[in-house]
C-alpha cells in the first residue's frame, strides 16, 4: 500500500525460539509509525470541494453522451450523495478513468484556476477525481505520532501536535459534512467525510485498499 510504504515502520524485535501464540495470529496487527519528522514530505491534508459546478456539468455531459470521446477513452461520470446527521444532503460529482493523464486531458481547462485536481484509486486499474482547495490545511509537521492497524480494513490512527490539534479542531468545525483528502505524494489515499468537529488532537482514517 502506498500509504504504508511512505511511512517508515518501527521494527519490532521478536524473542528467539519462542513460538507465536496462535490466538494472536488472527488479531489485527498494530505498527508504530515514526514521528512526523520522518514522514514523507508530501503528506498533505486538503479540503475537497464537493459539488463544484464545472465537475457536475462534465459528469452530466458524459452521462448524456454529449462528449462521445469519453466512452472511447474509458471515462465514466459518477455521483455520490451523503448526509451527516440532520444536515443538508451533499452531492459530489467525479470522473473515473484508466489513468490520471487520460482524465486530466479530458477535463482540460474546465476547472477554475483557484481549484486543484487530485486523483485517487477507485479500483486497481481505475482512477477517480477529487477537486480540492489548493491550500494545504495540515501536513506531516502537524502530526506527532501515527499507528497503522492492519486487518481486513487498514486504518491509521493519528495523534497531532498541539498546534496541529488546534488547526484540526478549527478545520473540522468549518467543513463538517464534507470531505477532507489525505494526499501522499500528491495521490489521494483517503478522503473521509468529516462528521463533526474533532477535538483532542486525535483522528482515525480508513486507508484505501
C-alpha positions as CSV (number, residue, x, y, z in Angstrom):
1,X,0.0,0.0,0.0
2,X,1.4,3.4,-0.9
3,X,0.4,5.0,2.4
4,X,2.2,2.3,4.3
5,X,5.2,2.4,2.1
6,X,5.7,6.1,2.6
7,X,5.9,5.8,6.4
8,X,8.9,4.1,7.9
9,X,7.6,1.4,10.4
10,X,9.5,0.9,13.6
11,X,10.9,-2.6,13.7
12,X,9.6,-5.0,16.3
13,X,12.1,-7.4,17.9
14,X,10.9,-11.0,18.3
15,X,12.0,-13.3,21.0
16,X,14.2,-16.0,19.6
17,X,13.0,-19.6,19.9
18,X,9.5,-18.6,21.2
19,X,6.6,-19.9,19.2
20,X,3.9,-17.4,18.4
21,X,0.6,-17.5,20.3
22,X,-2.0,-19.0,17.9
23,X,-4.7,-16.7,19.4
24,X,-2.6,-13.6,18.4
25,X,-2.3,-14.6,14.8
26,X,-5.8,-13.6,14.0
27,X,-5.8,-10.3,15.8
28,X,-5.3,-7.1,13.8
29,X,-1.6,-6.0,13.7
30,X,-0.6,-2.6,15.0
31,X,2.6,-0.9,13.9
32,X,4.1,2.2,15.4
33,X,4.9,4.7,12.7
34,X,7.8,7.1,13.2
35,X,7.1,10.7,14.2
36,X,6.2,13.2,11.6
37,X,9.8,14.4,11.1
38,X,10.5,11.0,9.4
39,X,7.4,11.0,7.3
40,X,7.3,11.6,3.6
41,X,7.4,15.4,2.9
42,X,4.4,15.1,0.6
43,X,1.9,14.2,3.3
44,X,-0.9,16.8,2.9
45,X,-4.5,17.3,4.0
46,X,-6.7,19.3,1.7
47,X,-10.3,20.2,1.7
48,X,-12.5,18.6,-1.0
49,X,-14.8,21.0,-2.9
50,X,-17.9,18.8,-3.2
51,X,-20.4,19.6,-5.8
52,X,-18.3,22.0,-7.9
53,X,-20.5,23.2,-10.9
54,X,-17.9,22.6,-13.7
55,X,-17.4,19.0,-12.5
56,X,-21.2,18.5,-12.3
57,X,-21.5,19.7,-15.8
58,X,-18.7,17.4,-17.0
59,X,-20.4,14.4,-15.4
60,X,-23.8,15.3,-17.0
61,X,-22.1,15.6,-20.4
62,X,-20.5,12.2,-20.0
63,X,-23.8,10.6,-18.8
64,X,-25.8,12.1,-21.7
65,X,-23.0,11.2,-24.2
66,X,-22.6,14.8,-25.3
67,X,-18.9,14.1,-25.3
68,X,-18.8,10.8,-27.1
69,X,-15.0,10.6,-26.8
70,X,-15.4,9.8,-23.1
71,X,-16.6,6.2,-23.9
72,X,-13.7,5.5,-26.2
73,X,-11.3,6.8,-23.5
74,X,-12.9,4.6,-20.8
75,X,-14.1,7.6,-18.8
76,X,-17.3,7.5,-16.7
77,X,-19.2,10.1,-14.7
78,X,-20.2,9.2,-11.2
79,X,-22.3,10.8,-8.4
80,X,-22.2,10.1,-4.7
81,X,-24.5,11.5,-2.0
82,X,-24.4,11.6,1.8
83,X,-25.9,13.4,4.7
84,X,-24.4,13.9,8.2
85,X,-27.0,13.9,11.0
86,X,-29.7,16.4,10.2
87,X,-27.6,18.4,7.8
88,X,-28.2,19.1,4.1
89,X,-27.5,16.4,1.6
90,X,-24.2,16.8,-0.1
91,X,-23.9,15.7,-3.7
92,X,-20.4,15.1,-5.2
93,X,-19.6,14.6,-8.8
94,X,-16.4,13.0,-10.1
95,X,-15.0,11.2,-13.2
96,X,-13.1,7.9,-13.3
97,X,-10.7,6.6,-16.0
98,X,-7.9,4.2,-16.8
99,X,-5.2,6.7,-15.9
100,X,-4.7,10.2,-14.4
101,X,-3.3,11.5,-17.6
102,X,-6.3,10.4,-19.7
103,X,-8.8,12.0,-17.3
104,X,-6.8,15.2,-16.8
105,X,-6.5,15.7,-20.6
106,X,-10.2,15.1,-21.0
107,X,-11.1,17.8,-18.4
108,X,-8.6,20.3,-19.9
109,X,-9.2,23.8,-18.6
110,X,-12.8,23.3,-17.4
111,X,-12.0,23.8,-13.7
112,X,-11.5,27.2,-12.2
113,X,-7.9,28.4,-11.5
114,X,-8.5,28.5,-7.7
115,X,-9.1,24.8,-7.5
116,X,-6.7,21.8,-7.9
117,X,-7.4,18.4,-9.5
118,X,-6.3,15.4,-7.5
119,X,-6.6,11.7,-8.1
120,X,-7.0,8.5,-6.0
121,X,-7.6,4.9,-6.9
122,X,-11.2,3.8,-7.2
123,X,-10.2,0.3,-8.3
124,X,-6.8,-1.4,-9.0
125,X,-7.0,-0.2,-12.6
126,X,-9.1,2.9,-12.2
127,X,-8.5,6.4,-11.0
128,X,-11.1,8.9,-9.7
129,X,-11.0,12.7,-9.5
130,X,-11.2,14.9,-6.4
131,X,-11.5,18.7,-6.7
132,X,-9.6,20.2,-3.8
133,X,-8.7,23.6,-2.5
134,X,-5.0,24.4,-3.3
135,X,-4.2,25.4,0.3
136,X,-2.6,22.7,2.5
137,X,-4.7,22.6,5.6
138,X,-2.4,20.2,7.6
139,X,0.8,18.4,6.8
140,X,3.3,15.9,8.4
141,X,4.7,18.7,10.6
142,X,1.3,18.7,12.4
143,X,1.4,15.0,13.3
144,X,3.2,13.8,16.4
145,X,2.7,10.0,16.1
146,X,0.8,7.5,14.0
147,X,-0.3,3.9,14.4
148,X,-1.3,1.7,11.4
149,X,-3.7,-1.1,12.3
150,X,-4.0,-3.9,9.7
151,X,-6.7,-6.3,9.1
152,X,-9.5,-6.7,6.6
153,X,-9.6,-2.9,6.5
154,X,-6.4,-0.9,7.3
155,X,-6.8,2.2,9.4
156,X,-4.3,4.9,10.5
157,X,-4.7,6.4,14.0
158,X,-3.1,9.9,14.2
159,X,-2.1,12.0,17.2
160,X,-1.5,15.6,16.3
161,X,0.9,18.1,17.9
162,X,-0.7,20.9,20.0
163,X,-0.5,23.2,17.0
164,X,-1.8,20.6,14.7
165,X,-4.7,19.7,17.1
166,X,-5.8,23.4,17.2
167,X,-5.7,23.5,13.4
168,X,-7.6,20.2,13.1
169,X,-10.3,21.4,15.5
170,X,-10.9,24.6,13.7
171,X,-10.8,23.0,10.2
172,X,-13.2,20.1,11.0
173,X,-15.7,22.6,12.6
174,X,-15.6,24.6,9.4
175,X,-16.0,21.7,6.9
176,X,-18.3,19.3,8.9
177,X,-20.4,17.3,6.5
178,X,-17.7,17.5,3.7
179,X,-14.6,15.5,2.8
180,X,-11.0,16.0,3.8
181,X,-8.5,14.5,1.4
182,X,-5.3,12.9,2.7
183,X,-2.7,13.1,-0.1
184,X,0.6,11.1,-0.1
185,X,3.0,12.2,-2.8
186,X,0.0,14.0,-4.4
187,X,-2.2,11.0,-4.6
188,X,-5.4,10.8,-2.5
189,X,-5.1,7.8,-0.2
190,X,-8.2,8.6,1.8
191,X,-11.0,11.2,1.7
192,X,-13.1,10.7,4.8
193,X,-16.4,12.6,5.4
194,X,-15.9,14.9,8.5
195,X,-18.8,14.0,10.8
196,X,-18.2,16.9,13.3
197,X,-15.5,19.0,15.0
198,X,-12.6,16.8,16.0
199,X,-11.2,17.9,19.4
200,X,-8.5,16.2,21.4
201,X,-5.9,16.1,18.7
202,X,-6.6,12.5,17.5
203,X,-8.2,11.1,14.4
204,X,-8.6,7.7,12.8
205,X,-8.6,7.3,9.0
206,X,-9.6,4.3,6.9
207,X,-7.0,3.7,4.2
208,X,-7.7,2.8,0.6
209,X,-7.0,-0.9,-0.3
